[in-house]
Amino acid sequence: MTESQAIALLRACVERHGGNKAAAAVEVGISRASVSTLLSGTYPATTTERVEAKILAALDKRDCPAFGKPITGAACAVEAAKPMPLSDPAALKRWSICRGCDRNPQTDGGRNGKRS
C-alpha cells in the first residue's frame, strides 16, 4: 500500500523538526501519540480521513504567485474556483495570475487557461 499524501507530509514535517514528533504534532495540531501511530501504521481509528484532512490543512502549502506567499492546497482550490472579478482591478490581476499558474487545479497546468 502506498503512503497517502498526508502521511508523507507528516513524515517530512517530523524530519524538518529533526525527528521531534512532539514539535511536528504542535505544528499540525494533533497529539504526539497520533503522529507516532500514524507514521507506524498503527493508528487505532477505523479511518484516518479526519486526521489526514487536518494534516493536509496544516501542511499542504504551496507558493502562490497571485498572493506572493505560501497558501494551503485548500485555499489554492478556493481561489482557483472563483469567477473572474469584474469590478476590482487588484482581484482581477490576482485572478489572471492564478489562471496562468502551473499549480492551478482548475486549468490544465496553466498552459491554456482552459478548465479541465
N, C-alpha and C positions, 0 to 999 in steps of 0.2 A: 504494500500500500504506500502511495506517495504521500509525502508530508504536505499538509494544507499551507496555503499562503500565510495564514495567521500564525501557525506554529513556526514556520520558517522565520517570520518577522520577530516572533518572540525569542527564538533561539539567537537571532542576530542581536537583539536587544541585550540579552544576557551577556553575549560576547563583548558588546560595546561597553558594558559595565564591568569588564574584567572577570566575568564568571559569577558576579554577585547577583544571585536570583532575587534577593530582597530588594535591591535597588531597581531591578527590572520590574518587579511587582509594583513598586511605588509608581514608576513611570506609567505603567499600564492601568493601574487602579484595581488590581486584583491581589489576592493573597499570595504570599511566598509559597505556600503549600500548593496552590493551584498552578503556579509556574512550574514547580518541580514535577507534579503529577502529569501535567500536560506534556512536558518535554520527555518524560519517561514513558508516555503512552499508557499511563495507569489512572487517568482522570476518572473519578468514580461515577460521574453522571452518565446517563444513557446516551446523551448527545452533548456535543461541545459547541453547538451553534451559538448560544448566547454568549459564552465566554470568548469564542472566536470573533464574534461581532464587536465585542468590547476591545479586543486586541487590535483588530483592524482599524477601529475608530481612533485608537491612540497612536498606532504606529505606521499605518499606511499613508505616508506623506509623500508628496511629490512636489518638485519645484514648479511653480505656476508662473509662466511668463506674463500672464494677464494681470496678476496681482503683485508680482515681483517678490513673492515669498512662498515658502512651502505651505501647502494646504493638504487636507486629508483626501483620500480617494473618494469618499462620500461627498465632500464639498466640491470636488472636481466634477463629479457626475451631476450635481445640482446645478452648478454654473453652466456646464455644457448643455444642459437641457433647457435653459432659459431661452425664451424667444428674443428676437432682435429688438433691442430698445429703440424707441423712436424719438424720445424727447430729451435724452440725457447724453450729451457728447462723450463724457468720460465713460459711461456704461457702454456706449456703442463701441468705443475704442477697445475696452476690455473684451467685449463680445467678439469683435473682429480678431483680436489676438487669440482668443480661445478657439475660434473656428479653425485657425491655421496651426494649432498646436498638435504635435505628434502624439501627445498623451490624451487627447480629447476622445472619450469613449463614444461620442455621438457621430464622429466622422470616420472616414477610412484613414486614420492616422494623420489627418490634416492635409493629405495630398490634394484632394479636390474640393474639400469642404462639403462633400455630399454625405447625407445621412445614410448609415448602413441599415 
